[in-house]
């Protein structure tokens, strides 16, 4: 992957790249200041994990084995990096600032790859700008998810592998191994995103090596890189190998059918991530440019031209295709699973744009791409009430996501309804499931609930059973709030109904709410659970109620017949089954 690289990058390009980074930082800080919603499910889980690490370092309880066990499913590096931030100022906004250095890494890596692939510094600048403005990158940067770090580290690994010049440069190759080990300690799916481009670069290095000695030297460098990666990552993976092996199939294959994801061997399944690229990652206008870029790349490769530009196109295509196939074959699907291919999308587009022969057309299309990307970024950052929240351009393939709602009726029995979000082709979306949106001011009363429960005199441990599983009103959001407030509170879901109410027994307090209950697949019994509490005033006494956003209400009941377990390992921190 080698194209003519300009001897000097123009000063204006460096200034523009720095300005882009500063603008992204300013937008991030403003958005976080304007938004005061608690983190959603996965973000609250990650915040809770990070606070466990911070608590471990503050109290020094246990040794290396205890440290490695703090994060049972996700590797620990993300939480280790979060801990110092949370020590300075504990809160979800502070934690989300961890994305800023990774955004810088992402910009630099994609700039380098785009500049290298086309020989034009302005192409690298456009590739970096497109990547930073892709809708899913914008959404991920404003929530506490590991996926943005995965996108950045994937781009960095590919950039280092390309810069190693056929793995002949030992320091860069060993550095690649160290970064790869750190990436494995961030998210183990990094393997799926990098196996394609690294394999292609290895084939290219083998073909271009002048003699056997050069091949042997490159192989030695790769071996040292592998040793470096293993030295960095093996302690955690050795400690968690059994757990990961036991969880792999339930997580990757078991959740999909339960959540209603498309069947693997179906047209909807194989086109799922193509729809995601259009509706979630790129939006319609730039998706069309992307399709044109893919077509142009395939035509060029079909001519069997083995020049550096063709290899650059092959690298971007393989970078995209391998994760696409892997994650299509996994039953559990989500648009963010292929976010790390977005730098490759940017590279394909700039290769196409800057490969146009007519200068006026090249400049026009480059300007149009930059303008559309900027408009999309502004739309997702500020919103626009003058246009619809989303615009569908093709029928839905199925339901992407369905949520259950409860509302009170005159007879006191809660009535259930379902809101369905379509898995469709969208020209654009201003929000994703009303989870990722422009900034909002919403008070979900989590701190008030935790404070009340934790300060009420009661025998034994304070335990709270939660029936709803709404995006920002769930077990993990309350656990994170309790951890931030340094309150000892045992919290878990009550999700399965039984006629004698056994599921309520371990909880001193029971929290109900109307409105959004969460995904339909794990809230089927919420109406019956809510009705059971209300129909047994001899067991459950209403102590407090709080108004929630969207006109909903939360009710806190004291369970007079609670039998709270003394086991300090209850409730489990991580589910044992799915």
C-alpha positions in Angstrom: 0.0 0.0 0.0 2.3 2.7 -1.2 1.4 5.7 -3.3 3.6 8.8 -4.0 3.6 10.8 -0.8 4.3 14.5 -1.1 7.6 15.6 0.4 5.9 18.3 2.5 2.4 18.5 3.7 1.2 22.1 3.2 1.0 24.2 6.3 -2.7 24.9 5.7 -3.5 21.2 5.9 -1.8 20.9 9.3 -3.7 23.9 10.5 -6.9 22.6 9.2 -6.3 19.2 10.8 -5.6 20.9 14.2 -8.6 23.1 13.7 -10.8 20.1 13.1 -9.5 18.5 16.3 -10.2 21.7 18.3 -13.7 22.0 16.8 -14.5 18.4 17.7 -13.3 19.0 21.3 -15.4 22.2 21.6 -18.5 20.4 20.3 -17.9 17.5 22.6 -17.5 19.7 25.7 -20.5 21.8 24.8 -22.7 18.8 24.1 -21.8 17.2 27.4 -22.5 20.5 29.3 -25.9 20.8 27.6 -27.0 17.2 28.2 -27.7 16.0 31.7 -29.4 12.6 31.1 -27.9 9.7 33.0 -26.0 7.1 30.9 -28.0 4.4 29.1 -27.7 0.7 29.7 -24.3 -0.2 28.4 -22.8 3.2 29.3 -23.9 2.8 32.8 -22.5 -0.7 32.9 -19.1 0.6 31.8 -19.2 3.5 34.3 -20.0 1.0 37.1 -17.0 -1.2 36.0 -14.7 1.8 36.0 -15.8 2.8 39.5 -15.1 -0.7 40.7 -11.5 -0.3 39.4 -11.2 3.2 41.1 -12.5 1.7 44.4 -10.0 -1.1 44.1 -7.1 1.3 43.7 -8.3 3.5 46.5 -8.6 0.7 49.0 -6.0 -1.8 47.7 -8.1 -4.8 48.3 -6.6 -7.9 46.8 -3.7 -8.5 44.4 -3.3 -9.1 40.7 -5.9 -11.9 40.6 -8.5 -9.7 42.2 -7.7 -6.9 39.7 -8.0 -9.2 36.7 -11.4 -10.4 37.9 -12.9 -7.0 38.3 -14.0 -7.0 34.6 -15.4 -10.4 33.9 -16.4 -10.0 30.2 -14.8 -6.9 28.9 -11.0 -6.4 29.0 -9.8 -4.0 31.6 -7.8 -1.3 29.8 -10.7 1.0 29.1 -11.6 1.0 32.8 -8.0 1.4 33.9 -7.8 4.6 31.8 -11.1 5.8 33.1 -10.2 5.4 36.8 -7.8 8.4 36.9 -10.4 10.6 35.2 -13.0 9.6 37.7 -10.6 10.2 40.6 -10.4 13.8 39.4 -14.1 14.3 39.2 -16.5 11.4 39.3 -19.4 11.5 36.8 -20.5 10.3 33.4 -19.5 13.6 31.7 -16.0 13.4 33.0 -15.7 9.8 32.0 -16.9 10.5 28.4 -13.9 12.9 28.0 -11.8 9.8 27.7 -12.8 9.7 24.0 -10.9 12.9 23.1 -7.4 11.5 22.9 -8.8 8.5 21.0 -10.5 10.9 18.6 -7.1 12.5 18.0 -5.6 9.1 17.4 -8.4 8.4 14.9 -7.9 11.7 13.1 -4.1 11.2 12.8 -4.3 7.6 11.7 -6.9 8.2 9.0 -5.1 11.3 7.8 -1.9 9.3 7.4 -3.7 6.5 5.5 -5.5 8.8 3.2 -2.4 10.8 2.5 -0.4 7.7 1.9 -3.0 6.0 -0.4 -3.6 9.0 -2.7 -0.3 11.0 -2.4 -2.4 14.0 -1.5 -2.4 15.6 1.9 -5.8 17.2 1.3 -7.2 13.7 0.6 -6.0 12.6 4.0 -7.6 15.7 5.5 -10.9 14.9 3.9 -10.7 11.3 5.0 -10.1 12.3 8.6 -13.0 14.9 8.5 -15.4 12.3 7.1 -14.5 9.7 9.7 -15.0 12.2 12.5 -18.3 13.3 11.1 -19.8 9.9 10.4 -23.1 9.8 12.4 -22.2 6.7 14.4 -18.8 8.0 15.3 -20.6 11.2 16.6 -23.1 9.2 18.6 -20.4 6.9 20.0 -18.2 9.8 21.1 -21.0 11.2 23.3 -21.7 8.0 25.2 -19.5 6.0 27.5 -19.0 3.0 25.1 -15.8 1.2 24.2 -16.7 1.2 20.5 -15.1 4.6 19.7 -11.8 3.4 21.2 -12.1 0.2 19.0 -12.6 2.4 15.9 -9.5 4.5 16.7 -7.3 1.5 17.7 -8.3 -0.4 14.5 -7.2 2.6 12.4 -4.0 3.0 14.3 -3.1 -0.7 13.9 -3.7 -0.5 10.1 -1.7 2.7 9.9 1.3 1.3 11.9 1.2 -1.9 9.8 1.3 0.2 6.6 4.1 2.5 7.9 6.2 -0.6 8.8 6.9 -1.0 5.0 6.4 -4.7 4.7 7.3 -5.2 8.3 10.9 -4.3 7.5 11.0 -1.5 10.1 11.6 -3.4 13.3 10.7 -0.6 15.8 7.4 0.2 14.0 6.6 -3.5 13.8 7.2 -4.1 17.5 5.3 -0.9 18.2 2.5 -2.4 16.2 2.6 -5.5 18.4 2.4 -3.4 21.6 -0.6 -1.4 20.3 -2.2 -4.6 19.2 -1.8 -6.0 22.7 -3.3 -2.8 24.2 -6.2 -3.1 21.7 -6.8 -6.6 22.8 -7.0 -5.3 26.3 -9.6 -2.8 25.2 -12.0 -5.1 23.3 -11.4 -8.6 22.1 -13.3 -8.1 18.9 -10.3 -6.1 17.6 -9.3 -9.4 16.1 -12.3 -9.4 13.7 -11.5 -5.9 12.5 -7.8 -6.2 11.9 -7.3 -9.8 10.6 -8.3 -8.8 7.0 -6.0 -5.8 6.5 -3.1 -7.3 8.4 -3.3 -10.5 6.4 -3.4 -8.6 3.1 -0.4 -6.4 4.2 1.5 -9.5 5.1 0.8 -11.0 1.7 1.9 -7.8 0.1 5.1 -7.7 2.2 6.0 -11.3 1.1 5.5 -10.5 -2.6 7.5 -7.3 -2.5 10.4 -8.7 -0.5 13.5 -8.7 -2.7 15.0 -11.9 -1.4 14.8 -14.7 1.2 16.8 -12.8 3.7 14.4 -9.8 3.6 11.5 -12.2 4.1 13.2 -13.8 7.0 13.9 -10.4 8.6 10.3 -9.4 8.2 9.1 -12.7 9.7 11.4 -12.1 12.7 10.0 -8.6 13.2 6.4 -10.0 13.0 7.4 -12.7 15.6 8.7 -10.1 17.9 5.5 -8.1 17.4 3.5 -11.1 18.3 5.6 -11.7 21.5 5.0 -8.0 22.4 1.3 -8.3 21.9 1.1 -11.5 23.9 3.2 -10.1 26.7 0.7 -7.1 27.0 -2.5 -9.0 26.7 -2.0 -12.6 28.0 -2.4 -12.0 31.8 -6.1 -11.0 31.5 -7.0 -13.5 28.8 -5.3 -16.4 30.6 -7.3 -15.5 33.7 -10.6 -15.0 31.9 -10.3 -17.7 29.2 -12.8 -20.1 30.7 -15.4 -17.4 31.3 -15.0 -16.0 27.8 -15.3 -19.4 26.2 -18.5 -20.1 28.2 -20.0 -16.8 27.3 -19.0 -16.5 23.6 -21.9 -18.5 22.1 -24.6 -17.2 24.5 -23.6 -13.6 23.7 -22.9 -13.9 20.0 -25.5 -16.4 19.0 -28.0 -16.6 21.8 -29.1 -12.9 22.2 -29.9 -12.3 18.5 -33.0 -14.6 18.2 -34.2 -13.4 21.6 -33.9 -9.7 20.6 -35.5 -10.3 17.2 -32.5 -9.8 15.0 -32.7 -11.0 11.4 -32.0 -14.7 10.9 -28.4 -15.2 9.8 -29.2 -17.1 6.5 -31.7 -14.7 5.2 -31.7 -11.7 2.8 -32.6 -9.4 5.8 -29.7 -10.9 7.7 -27.1 -10.4 5.0 -28.3 -6.9 4.1 -28.5 -5.9 7.8 -25.2 -4.1 7.9 -25.7 -2.6 4.5 -28.8 -0.9 5.8 -26.9 0.1 8.9 -24.2 1.8 6.7 -26.9 3.8 5.0 -29.2 4.6 7.9 -26.8 4.7 10.9 -23.2 5.2 9.7 -23.2 7.4 6.6 -26.8 8.6 5.8 -28.2 8.5 2.3 -26.2 11.1 0.3 -22.8 9.9 1.3 -23.9 6.3 1.2 -24.5 6.8 -2.6 -21.0 8.2 -2.9 -19.7 5.2 -1.0 -21.5 2.8 -3.4 -20.0 4.6 -6.4 -16.5 4.4 -4.7 -16.9 0.6 -4.1 -18.0 0.1 -7.7 -15.0 2.1 -9.0 -12.7 0.2 -6.8 -14.0 -3.2 -8.0 -13.7 -2.1 -11.6 -10.1 -1.0 -11.1 -9.2 -4.3 -9.3 -10.9 -6.3 -12.1 -8.4 -4.9 -14.5 -5.7 -6.7 -12.5 -3.5 -3.7 -12.1 -1.1 -4.5 -9.2 0.1 -1.0 -8.6 0.2 0.7 -5.3 -3.2 2.5 -5.7 -4.9 -0.8 -6.5 -3.4 -2.3 -3.3 -4.7 0.6 -1.3 -8.2 0.0 -2.7 -7.9 -3.7 -1.9 -6.8 -2.9 1.7 -9.9 -0.8 2.2 -12.2 -3.3 0.7 -10.8 -6.2 2.8 -10.9 -4.0 5.9 -14.6 -3.7 5.3 -15.6 -7.1 3.9 -14.1 -9.3 6.6 -15.9 -7.8 9.6 -19.1 -7.5 7.4 -19.0 -11.3 6.8 -18.0 -12.2 10.4 -20.7 -10.1 12.1 -23.3 -11.2 9.6 -22.6 -14.8 10.6 -23.1 -13.9 14.3 -26.8 -14.0 15.3 -26.5 -11.0 17.7 -26.5 -7.9 15.5 -26.1 -4.1 16.2 -25.1 -1.3 13.9 -22.1 -0.4 16.2 -20.5 -3.8 15.6 -19.1 -2.6 12.3 -18.2 0.9 13.3 -14.4 0.1 13.0 -14.8 -0.2 9.2 -15.8 3.4 8.9 -12.1 4.6 8.3 -12.0 2.2 5.4 -15.2 3.8 4.0 -13.6 7.2 4.2 -10.5 5.9 2.4 -12.6 4.4 -0.4 -14.4 7.7 -0.9 -11.3 9.8 -1.0 -9.6 7.3 -3.4 -12.7 7.7 -5.6 -12.9 11.5 -5.3 -9.2 12.2 -5.8 -9.0 9.7 -8.6 -11.3 11.7 -10.8 -9.5 13.1 -13.8 -11.3 16.3 -14.2 -10.1 18.9 -11.6 -13.4 20.8 -11.4 -15.3 17.6 -10.8 -12.8 16.5 -8.2 -13.0 19.8 -6.3 -16.8 19.9 -6.6 -17.3 16.4 -5.2 -14.7 16.9 -2.5 -16.4 20.1 -1.4 -19.8 18.4 -1.5 -18.7 15.5 0.6 -17.2 17.8 3.2 -20.3 20.1 3.2 -22.7 17.2 3.6 -20.6 15.7 6.4 -20.5 19.0 8.2 -24.2 19.4 7.8 -24.8 15.9 9.2 -22.5 16.6 12.2 -24.4 19.9 13.0 -27.8 18.1 12.6 -26.8 15.4 15.2 -25.2 18.0 17.5 -28.0 20.6 17.6 -31.0 19.0 15.9 -33.4 20.7 13.6 -37.1 20.8 14.6 -38.1 22.1 11.1 -37.5 18.7 9.5 -38.8 15.2 10.5 -36.8 13.2 13.0 -36.0 10.7 10.2 -36.9 10.1 6.6 -37.5 6.6 5.3 -36.6 5.9 1.6 -37.4 2.2 1.5 -39.7 -0.2 3.3 -38.7 -1.7 6.6 -37.2 -5.2 6.6 -38.3 -5.9 10.1 -38.3 -4.3 13.6 -34.9 -3.1 14.6 -36.0 -2.5 18.1 -39.3 -2.7 20.0 -40.0 -1.2 23.4 -42.8 -2.0 25.9 -44.8 0.8 27.5 -47.2 0.7 30.5 -49.9 3.2 31.3 -52.4 3.3 34.1 -56.1 2.6 33.5 -59.1 3.6 35.5 -59.4 0.2 37.1 -55.8 0.4 38.3 -54.5 -2.4 36.1 -51.5 -1.3 33.9 -52.1 -1.6 30.1 -49.2 -2.5 27.9 -48.4 -1.2 24.4 -45.4 -1.6 22.1 -43.4 1.0 20.2 -41.6 -0.4 17.2 -38.5 1.1 15.6 -38.2 -0.1 12.0 -35.1 -1.6 10.5 -35.4 0.5 7.3 -33.4 2.4 4.8 -33.3 6.0 6.1 -32.1 9.1 4.3 -31.1 10.4 7.7 -32.0 10.2 11.4 -31.8 12.9 13.9 -31.7 10.4 16.7 -31.3 6.7 17.3 -34.2 5.1 19.2 -34.4 8.4 21.2 -31.3 7.1 23.0 -28.7 9.0 20.9 -30.2 12.5 20.4 -29.3 16.1 20.5 -28.6 17.2 24.1 -31.6 17.1 26.5 -32.2 18.2 30.1 -33.9 15.3 31.9 -34.1 14.4 35.6 -34.6 10.7 36.1 -34.5 11.1 39.9 -31.9 8.4 40.3 -29.9 10.2 43.0 -33.1 11.0 44.9 -34.1 7.3 44.8 -30.7 6.0 45.9 -30.5 8.6 48.7 -33.9 7.8 50.0 -33.4 4.0 50.0 -29.9 4.2 51.5 -30.9 6.4 54.4 -34.0 4.6 55.6 -33.5 2.5 58.7 -34.1 -1.2 58.0 -32.6 -4.5 59.2 -29.9 -6.0 57.1 -28.6 -4.8 53.7 -30.4 -2.2 51.6 -31.7 -4.0 48.6 -33.7 -2.7 45.7 -35.6 -4.7 43.1 -36.3 -2.9 39.8 -39.1 -3.9 37.4 -38.5 -1.4 34.5 -35.5 -1.8 32.2 -35.8 1.5 30.4 -32.8 3.0 28.6 -32.0 5.5 31.4 -34.0 3.9 34.2 -32.5 0.4 34.8 -30.3 -1.7 37.1 -27.0 -0.4 35.7 -28.0 3.3 35.8 -29.0 2.9 39.5 -25.9 0.9 40.3 -23.7 3.6 38.7 -25.5 6.3 40.6 -25.1 4.5 43.9 -21.4 3.9 43.2 -20.9 7.6 42.4 -22.7 8.5 45.6 -20.6 5.9 47.5 -23.7 4.2 48.8 -23.9 0.4 49.4 -27.0 -0.7 47.6 -27.8 -4.2 46.3 -29.7 -3.7 43.0 -31.1 -6.3 40.6 -33.9 -6.8 38.1 -37.3 -8.4 38.9 -38.3 -9.7 35.5 -40.1 -13.1 35.9 -43.6 -13.3 37.4 -44.8 -16.0 39.7 -48.2 -16.2 41.4 -46.9 -16.2 45.0 -44.4 -13.3 44.4 -41.3 -15.2 45.2 -39.3 -13.0 42.9 -39.8 -10.1 45.2 -38.6 -11.8 48.4 -34.9 -10.7 48.4 -35.8 -7.0 48.0 -36.5 -4.6 50.9 -37.5 -2.0 48.3 -39.3 -2.4 45.0 -39.2 0.3 42.3 -41.9 0.5 39.6 -42.6 3.0 36.9 -45.0 3.5 34.0 -44.0 4.7 30.6 -41.1 3.1 28.9 -40.3 -0.4 30.3 -37.4 -1.3 28.0 -37.0 -3.9 25.3 -40.0 -6.2 24.7 -37.9 -9.4 25.0 -37.2 -9.0 28.7 -40.2 -7.0 29.9 -43.0 -9.4 29.1 -44.1 -9.8 32.7 -43.8 -6.1 33.8 -47.5 -5.5 33.7 -48.2 -8.5 35.9 -45.4 -7.7 38.3 -46.7 -4.1 38.6 -50.2 -5.3 39.2 -49.1 -7.8 41.8 -47.4 -5.1 43.9 -50.5 -2.9 43.8 -52.8 -5.8 44.6 -51.0 -6.8 47.8 -51.0 -3.7 50.1 -50.3 -6.0 53.1 -46.9 -6.8 51.6 -46.0 -3.6 49.7 -46.4 -0.1 51.1 -46.0 2.9 48.9 -43.4 5.2 50.4 -42.5 7.7 47.6 -43.3 8.7 44.1 -41.3 10.8 41.7 -42.3 12.4 38.3 -40.1 11.2 35.4 -39.5 12.6 32.0 -42.2 12.1 29.3 -45.0 12.3 31.9 -44.1 9.0 33.5 -44.1 8.3 37.3 -41.9 6.2 39.5 -43.2 4.5 42.6 -41.1 3.2 45.5 -42.6 0.5 47.7 -41.3 -1.0 50.9 -41.5 -4.7 51.0 -42.6 -5.7 54.5 -42.0 -9.4 54.0 -38.5 -9.1 52.5 -35.8 -11.7 53.3 -32.6 -10.1 52.2 -29.8 -12.6 51.6 -26.7 -12.2 53.8 -24.4 -13.5 51.0 -22.1 -10.7 50.0 -22.0 -12.2 46.5 -25.6 -11.5 46.0 -26.9 -10.0 43.8 -24.5 -11.1 41.0 -22.5 -8.3 39.4 -22.7 -10.0 36.0 -25.5 -12.3 34.7 -24.6 -15.9 34.6 -27.1 -16.7 31.8 -28.7 -14.8 28.9 
